[in-house]
Amino acid sequence: MGIRFDSVTVAYDGNVVLDQLDLTVEPGEVMALLGPSGSGKTTALRAVAGFVRPVSGRVLLGGRDVTDLPPYRRGIGMVVQQYALFPHMRVDENVAFGLRARKAAKGEIRQRVAEALEMTGMAAYARRHPRELSGGQQQRVAIARALAIRPDVLLLDEPLSALDARLRSGMLSELARLHRELPDVSMLYVTHDQVEALTLADRIAVMDKARLQSCGTPKELYRSPADEFTASFVGGANLVPVTVGSGGVSFAGTELKVDTTGVLAGARATLCVRPHLVGLGEGPNRVVGTVTEIQWRGATHRLYVEVDGHSVMADLRELRNPPALGDAVALHFAPEDAVLLPAGVTHE
């Protein structure tokens, strides 16, 4: 069952928090809603769940208009960041809650609870209470509860934000596995974490200021972003102002070779290069600047280099002898690793 937002607008006291969202999640697809706090992504998810009603537009599930239906009649499963388990109930009772609310037969409840716990790796913990579980285990139970009703649509609202980095990585793998095992379930996954979106989603919808900015596969948005916001939010990027020439661009008094197809000579544009594609030393498209900050990140060093008043980042494999603050260094990048974007208002 797919999800469709048809010009959905949500407002509170006249304040628009979701502005004319048009978006389709195909049956069996994982769509990540990615954006900063206040971008409208959770509001979009709540509109699908039935917890908020649009002031205009429609929400459709499997082609059926559910805009006016209450949550319990939409047949969806939902997982939130704080687990929302009942502390007085055992794990199996928590997982059975939705089925009991739907007045399923006792035999069916036992079967579905067992299946959901097995699928999430929590079968051995069925008789425990939430207080006896780790955070990651509690989130698995919350996912099992959502899956037990066999939903056609699974909504996940920042489901991993309360977990530490190690548990988050493990749960990402589990969610990816569940997606493979449940190919007919559509998932709408709300997150502000780009790694989660890039890892799990078939497509990513980038949200900002209550509006959809862009939508595409992770590779499309990472390699060929449509605008500066998408470039900076999906993976991080160097964004510097350039002037387009006949066979490249001009930046900091240096001519750089990049693909300018479709951009008029003399136009202003923004050059986008991912930090890990920037090299240190001699090479094509060389610029020179001053080191202003060095961050050691274990396997890599991140260098911040000021070039003509603009900060350029370079993520380099761990350097045995990194430059010092204030050193003049040369950076370079390959022509095919740069993307030209429409000129923005401001640049970092």
Buried (B, 14 or more C-beta within 10 A) or exposed (E): BBBBBBEBBBBEEEEBBBBBBEBBBBBBBBBBBBBEEEBBBBBBBBBBBBEBEBEEBBBBBBEEEBBEBEBEEBBBBBBBBBBEBEEEBBBBBBBBBBBEEEEBEEEEBBBBBBBBBEBBEBBEBBEBBBEEBEBBBBBBBBBBBBBBBBBBBBBBBBBBBBBEEEBBBBBBEBBEEBBEEBEEBBBBBBBBBBEBBBBBBBBBBBBBBBBBBBBBEBEBBBBEBBBBBBBBBBBBBBBBBBEBBEEBBEBBEBEBBBBBEEBEEEBEBBBBBBBBBBBBEEEEBBBEBBBEEBEEEEEBBBBBBEBBEBBBBBBBEEEEEBBEEEEEBBBBBBEEBBBBBEBBEEBE
